[in-house]
Structures are given as structure tokens and as C-alpha cells.
Amino acid sequence: MRVTSALWVGAYVRRCFREGANAAVVKHGAEEAGAIFVIADRLAGSGDLYAPAPQAAFDEAHPSDRRFQLVLGDAAMAEINARLEREKKFDPDIWIVAVEDRDGRAFLDLV
């Protein structure tokens, strides 16, 4: 069974802090199953944007894991924000979490 989005985001923010990176929920989405987007802010005007991976990327042994894919790499923050505005228009229940880390680490399971 998959954990709720709210529980996953709470644990993820705590993990970022444990790793020495600041993290904050920028947009609170649907508690149960809102899609989660993560911004890895490099603190120099650019960052990476991670989105939920497509269903085809999931392992049969772990179908309920949350996996992510890089959708914008080393992009200007204005470009990342524009993409997220489009995502919010498509699905107003999304979550957005921002991680501040100069190394661009996002501490995610990637495809």
C-alpha cells in the first residue's frame, strides 16, 4: 500500500534536514494522493525540477514506491516556476517541495 502524499512529504522534508539541506513545502496539495514535484534550488538562480515518474518506470516488486524523473535540469528558476504554474493549472492538487542545496542533490529515488 502506498503512503499518503502528506506523510511522504513530511518524511522527505525531515530527510532533507537530516542530510543538511533546507527544505520547505511551497504548495500543499491533496493529502491522500496529490502529485509531488520537487525543486532542487542550487541557490545561484538555477535549479532542477523533479516530477513523478510515469507508471512504466515502476518495478513490479515495488509498485507502490514513489519514483521521480528529472524534467528540467540546471534550469533558470523562472523556467521552473513557469512549468509549475502550468502543472497547477492542469492539476490544482499538486504538492511542491523546494530543497536548497548548492550541490543540486534532491535525495530522491530516480528513474
N, CA, C and O of each residue as an XYZ file, in Angstrom:
444
protein
N       0.848     -1.175      0.000
C       0.000      0.000      0.000
C       0.898      1.245      0.000
O       1.910      1.285      0.699
N       0.532      2.221     -0.760
C       1.285      3.465     -0.887
C       0.927      4.424      0.248
O      -0.242      4.571      0.603
N       1.954      5.079      0.818
C       1.687      6.061      1.868
C       1.060      7.301      1.241
O       1.209      7.542      0.043
N       0.364      8.078      2.047
C      -0.274      9.290      1.538
C       0.783     10.315      1.132
O       1.927     10.264      1.584
N       0.381     11.229      0.286
C       1.292     12.302     -0.137
C       1.748     13.128      1.055
O       2.923     13.485      1.149
N       0.829     13.435      1.967
C       1.166     14.251      3.135
C       2.229     13.564      3.998
O       3.177     14.208      4.447
N       2.073     12.284      4.224
C       3.051     11.539      5.025
C       4.401     11.485      4.312
O       5.443     11.689      4.936
N       4.384     11.209      3.003
C       5.637     11.131      2.241
C       6.361     12.474      2.265
O       7.572     12.510      2.482
N       5.648     13.573      2.048
C       6.271     14.898      2.042
C       6.864     15.213      3.409
O       7.981     15.724      3.490
N       6.144     14.922      4.475
C       6.660     15.171      5.816
C       7.960     14.417      6.072
O       8.912     14.983      6.608
N       8.003     13.147      5.692
C       9.216     12.342      5.869
C      10.343     12.845      4.972
O      11.504     12.859      5.381
N      10.008     13.255      3.764
C      11.014     13.755      2.826
C      11.661     15.049      3.345
O      12.880     15.201      3.275
N      10.862     15.964      3.855
C      11.400     17.217      4.398
C      12.339     16.906      5.561
O      13.412     17.502      5.664
N      11.948     15.981      6.436
C      12.821     15.593      7.552
C      14.122     14.982      7.039
O      15.189     15.246      7.594
N      14.047     14.172      5.990
C      15.266     13.574      5.428
C      16.203     14.657      4.892
O      17.412     14.597      5.113
N      15.656     15.631      4.198
C      16.488     16.720      3.665
C      17.217     17.433      4.794
O      18.411     17.711      4.682
N      16.512     17.732      5.880
C      17.142     18.390      7.025
C      18.240     17.506      7.617
O      19.306     17.994      7.992
N      17.972     16.219      7.695
C      18.970     15.282      8.228
C      20.224     15.265      7.359
O      21.332     15.083      7.862
N      20.043     15.459      6.041
C      21.168     15.473      5.110
C      21.880     16.827      5.077
O      22.884     16.984      4.383
N      21.359     17.811      5.830
C      21.992     19.117      5.905
C      21.476     20.138      4.910
O      22.092     21.188      4.722
N      20.352     19.844      4.271
C      19.753     20.766      3.301
C      18.448     21.319      3.861
O      17.708     20.606      4.539
N      18.168     22.573      3.583
C      16.889     23.160      3.970
C      15.824     22.721      2.978
O      16.091     22.606      1.782
N      14.629     22.479      3.472
C      13.513     22.086      2.614
C      12.241     22.718      3.150
O      12.079     22.896      4.357
N      11.345     23.051      2.239
C      10.078     23.655      2.637
C       8.978     23.254      1.660
O       9.219     23.064      0.468
N       7.781     23.132      2.189
C       6.616     22.879      1.349
C       6.177     24.225      0.786
O       5.765     25.114      1.531
N       6.268     24.368     -0.527
C       5.891     25.608     -1.204
C       4.397     25.614     -1.493
O       3.739     26.650     -1.404
N       3.868     24.438     -1.842
C       2.429     24.309     -2.110
C       1.945     23.007     -1.510
O       2.478     21.936     -1.798
N       0.930     23.113     -0.672
C       0.322     21.958     -0.021
C      -0.750     21.415     -0.952
O      -1.677     22.136     -1.322
N      -0.629     20.157     -1.329
C      -1.581     19.549     -2.252
C      -2.586     18.668     -1.544
O      -2.803     18.791     -0.338
N      -3.195     17.784     -2.302
C      -4.180     16.846     -1.766
C      -3.499     15.890     -0.788
O      -2.465     15.303     -1.105
N      -4.077     15.738      0.388
C      -3.493     14.928      1.463
C      -3.227     13.477      1.043
O      -2.164     12.925      1.327
N      -4.187     12.879      0.375
C      -4.096     11.451      0.085
C      -3.216     11.108     -1.111
O      -2.354     10.236     -1.010
N      -3.419     11.776     -2.233
C      -2.754     11.314     -3.448
C      -2.333     12.430     -4.391
O      -2.280     12.215     -5.602
N      -2.035     13.602     -3.879
C      -1.582     14.680     -4.749
C      -0.214     14.372     -5.343
O       0.653     13.831     -4.657
N      -0.014     14.714     -6.615
C       1.292     14.522     -7.259
C       2.312     15.435     -6.589
O       1.991     16.559     -6.203
N       3.539     14.947     -6.456
C       4.583     15.694     -5.751
C       5.665     16.118     -6.735
O       6.198     15.298     -7.483
N       5.983     17.410     -6.723
C       7.072     17.967     -7.533
C       8.122     18.502     -6.583
O       7.787     19.078     -5.548
N       9.397     18.318     -6.922
C      10.491     18.757     -6.068
C      11.413     19.675     -6.859
O      11.844     19.351     -7.966
N      11.707     20.835     -6.259
C      12.671     21.770     -6.833
C      13.958     21.638     -6.032
O      13.944     21.791     -4.811
N      15.061     21.356     -6.699
C      16.374     21.384     -6.055
C      16.997     22.725     -6.433
O      17.562     22.872     -7.517
N      16.890     23.695     -5.535
C      17.372     25.060     -5.775
C      18.863     25.119     -5.477
O      19.282     24.873     -4.346
N      19.669     25.446     -6.493
C      21.129     25.490     -6.326
C      21.611     26.806     -5.738
O      22.814     27.006     -5.572
N      20.687     27.704     -5.423
C      20.983     28.976     -4.764
C      21.855     29.907     -5.598
O      22.533     30.776     -5.051
N      21.842     29.733     -6.907
C      22.610     30.608     -7.800
C      21.736     31.027     -8.986
O      22.244     31.358    -10.057
N      20.411     31.008     -8.778
C      19.490     31.389     -9.848
C      19.052     30.242    -10.743
O      18.291     30.443    -11.689
N      19.537     29.024    -10.443
C      19.137     27.873    -11.250
C      18.804     26.703    -10.335
O      19.083     26.730     -9.136
N      18.211     25.691    -10.920
C      17.846     24.516    -10.144
C      17.390     23.388    -11.043
O      17.433     23.486    -12.269
N      16.954     22.320    -10.412
C      16.436     21.147    -11.107
C      14.995     20.944    -10.667
O      14.638     21.224     -9.522
N      14.175     20.457    -11.582
C      12.787     20.145    -11.252
C      12.561     18.663    -11.477
O      12.844     18.123    -12.547
N      12.045     18.020    -10.442
C      11.720     16.596    -10.493
C      10.213     16.429    -10.420
O       9.533     17.111     -9.653
N       9.700     15.509    -11.233
C       8.262     15.231    -11.290
C       8.050     13.738    -11.056
O       8.992     12.952    -11.160
N       6.820     13.346    -10.741
C       6.554     11.911    -10.582
C       6.897     11.162    -11.865
O       6.586     11.615    -12.967
N       7.538     10.017    -11.705
C       7.897      9.192    -12.859
C       6.644      8.550    -13.441
O       5.677      8.313    -12.717
N       6.652      8.267    -14.743
C       5.498      7.591    -15.343
C       5.348      6.173    -14.798
O       6.322      5.569    -14.349
N       4.158      5.660    -14.838
C       3.870      4.320    -14.313
C       4.780      3.244    -14.915
O       5.104      2.267    -14.241
N       5.189      3.410    -16.158
C       6.037      2.419    -16.817
C       7.395      2.272    -16.133
O       8.082      1.273    -16.347
N       7.793      3.238    -15.320
C       9.098      3.215    -14.666
C       9.095      2.437    -13.351
O      10.145      2.295    -12.724
N       7.947      1.933    -12.925
C       7.873      1.269    -11.632
C       8.241     -0.197    -11.741
O       7.935     -0.861    -12.732
N       8.898     -0.684    -10.717
C       9.324     -2.067    -10.603
C       8.140     -2.896    -10.118
O       7.409     -2.466     -9.226
N       7.943     -4.080    -10.696
C       6.826     -4.932    -10.277
C       6.936     -5.333     -8.813
O       5.923     -5.561     -8.152
N       8.158     -5.418     -8.307
C       8.356     -5.818     -6.917
C       7.996     -4.695     -5.942
O       7.684     -4.957     -4.781
N       8.038     -3.445     -6.412
C       7.746     -2.296     -5.552
C       6.809     -1.322     -6.260
O       7.193     -0.179     -6.507
N       5.600     -1.742     -6.589
C       4.695     -0.873     -7.364
C       4.203      0.346     -6.603
O       3.706      1.290     -7.217
N       4.330      0.350     -5.268
C       3.794      1.477     -4.507
C       4.864      2.510     -4.144
O       4.554      3.505     -3.489
N       6.111      2.292     -4.555
C       7.170      3.268     -4.281
C       6.902      4.558     -5.041
O       6.228      4.563     -6.071
N       7.437      5.638     -4.519
C       7.370      6.921     -5.237
C       8.697      7.096     -5.946
O       9.751      7.107     -5.310
N       8.648      7.232     -7.261
C       9.846      7.428     -8.072
C       9.698      8.748     -8.812
O       8.588      9.198     -9.096
N      10.829      9.354     -9.117
C      10.830     10.668     -9.745
C      11.726     10.668    -10.963
O      12.625      9.840    -11.103
N      11.455     11.623    -11.845
C      12.310     11.823    -13.004
C      12.646     13.302    -13.124
O      11.843     14.166    -12.772
N      13.835     13.578    -13.623
C      14.262     14.953    -13.845
C      13.552     15.473    -15.089
O      13.661     14.875    -16.160
N      12.824     16.585    -14.956
C      12.126     17.155    -16.112
C      12.769     18.452    -16.584
O      12.649     18.808    -17.757
N      13.447     19.161    -15.690
C      14.215     20.360    -16.056
C      15.512     20.323    -15.260
O      15.489     20.353    -14.030
N      16.635     20.257    -15.952
C      17.924     20.201    -15.274
C      18.708     21.480    -15.434
O      18.815     22.012    -16.539
N      19.254     21.979    -14.348
C      20.047     23.204    -14.315
C      19.351     24.317    -15.097
O      19.959     24.984    -15.935
N      18.088     24.497    -14.810
C      17.253     25.491    -15.496
C      17.129     26.747    -14.645
O      17.294     26.702    -13.426
N      16.839     27.857    -15.291
C      16.595     29.108    -14.564
C      15.350     28.922    -13.694
O      14.403     28.237    -14.079
N      15.373     29.539    -12.530
C      14.238     29.409    -11.617
C      12.955     29.945    -12.252
O      11.870     29.447    -11.954
N      13.060     30.933    -13.105
C      11.870     31.453    -13.793
C      11.254     30.376    -14.683
O      10.030     30.275    -14.773
N      12.084     29.577    -15.335
C      11.591     28.484    -16.184
C      10.925     27.404    -15.334
O       9.880     26.870    -15.708
N      11.525     27.088    -14.201
C      10.951     26.094    -13.289
C       9.598     26.579    -12.766
O       8.630     25.818    -12.738
N       9.535     27.837    -12.356
C       8.276     28.387    -11.845
C       7.197     28.420    -12.919
O       6.029     28.168    -12.622
N       7.565     28.725    -14.159
C       6.593     28.732    -15.259
C       6.044     27.321    -15.491
O       4.845     27.144    -15.709
N       6.915     26.332    -15.443
C       6.478     24.941    -15.630
C       5.522     24.536    -14.515
O       4.514     23.876    -14.768
N       5.834     24.927    -13.283
C       4.968     24.573    -12.158
C       3.618     25.283    -12.239
O       2.602     24.717    -11.836
N       3.592     26.498    -12.746
C       2.308     27.195    -12.938
C       1.434     26.427    -13.924
O       0.228     26.301    -13.714
N       2.030     25.913    -14.992
C       1.269     25.099    -15.958
C       0.763     23.818    -15.289
O      -0.374     23.404    -15.516
N       1.602     23.197    -14.473
C       1.193     21.972    -13.778
C       0.020     22.255    -12.838
O      -0.912     21.455    -12.751
N       0.064     23.402    -12.127
C      -1.021     23.757    -11.204
C      -2.334     23.994    -11.942
O      -3.403     23.684    -11.416
N      -2.264     24.535    -13.149
C      -3.490     24.734    -13.931
C      -4.081     23.392    -14.348
O      -5.301     23.228    -14.389
N      -3.211     22.434    -14.656
C      -3.650     21.102    -15.059
C      -4.186     20.321    -13.860
O      -5.202     19.633    -13.966
N      -3.492     20.431    -12.706
C      -3.873     19.692    -11.504
C      -3.646     20.586    -10.284
O      -2.513     20.701     -9.817
N      -4.688     21.215     -9.763
C      -4.519     22.127     -8.626
C      -4.168     21.427     -7.318
O      -3.888     22.103     -6.328
N      -4.174     20.097     -7.279
C      -3.901     19.353     -6.046
C      -2.440     18.925     -5.895
O      -2.135     18.089     -5.046
N      -1.531     19.482     -6.703
C      -0.132     19.062     -6.618
C       0.544     19.619     -5.366
O       0.118     20.625     -4.799
N       1.591     18.947     -4.962
C       2.485     19.395     -3.902
C       3.743     19.937     -4.571
O       4.173     19.417     -5.601
N       4.335     20.981     -3.990
C       5.629     21.472     -4.452
C       6.520     21.602     -3.224
O       6.180     22.289     -2.261
N       7.666     20.932     -3.276
C       8.641     20.987     -2.195
C       9.924     21.571     -2.767
O      10.389     21.138     -3.821
N      10.494     22.548     -2.080
C      11.751     23.166     -2.505
C      12.859     22.758     -1.544
O      12.709     22.847     -0.325
N      13.975     22.310     -2.115
C      15.148     21.918     -1.347
C      16.277     22.855     -1.734
O      16.589     22.990     -2.918
N      16.892     23.502     -0.760
C      18.026     24.382     -1.033
C      19.310     23.592     -0.828
O      19.627     23.179      0.288
N      20.041     23.388     -1.912
C      21.279     22.627     -1.819
C      22.179     22.996     -2.987
O      21.838     22.728     -4.139
N      23.310     23.599     -2.708
C      24.229     24.062     -3.760
C      24.703     22.927     -4.663
O      25.034     23.157     -5.826
N      24.738     21.707     -4.136
C      25.194     20.564     -4.927
C      24.103     20.001     -5.826
O      24.361     19.109     -6.634
N      22.881     20.518     -5.689
C      21.774     20.064     -6.527
C      21.249     18.687     -6.159
O      20.532     18.065     -6.942
N      21.601     18.208     -4.977
C      21.087     16.888     -4.550
C      19.620     17.050     -4.175
O      19.223     18.047     -3.574
N      18.848     16.080     -4.531
C      17.430     16.154     -4.189
C      17.025     15.030     -3.252
O      15.917     15.050     -2.714
N      17.900     14.044     -3.043
C      17.631     12.944     -2.127
C      16.372     12.174     -2.514
O      15.540     11.860     -1.663
N      16.238     11.872     -3.810
C      15.055     11.185     -4.346
C      15.443      9.867     -4.990
O      16.597      9.664     -5.365
N      14.461      8.963     -5.118
C      14.631      7.744     -5.906
C      14.270      8.084     -7.345
O      13.112      8.355     -7.664
N      15.284      8.067     -8.208
C      15.085      8.483     -9.596
C      14.966      7.286    -10.519
O      15.418      6.185    -10.206
N      14.343      7.530    -11.668
C      14.272      6.507    -12.709
C      15.488      6.612    -13.582
O      15.636      5.841    -14.530
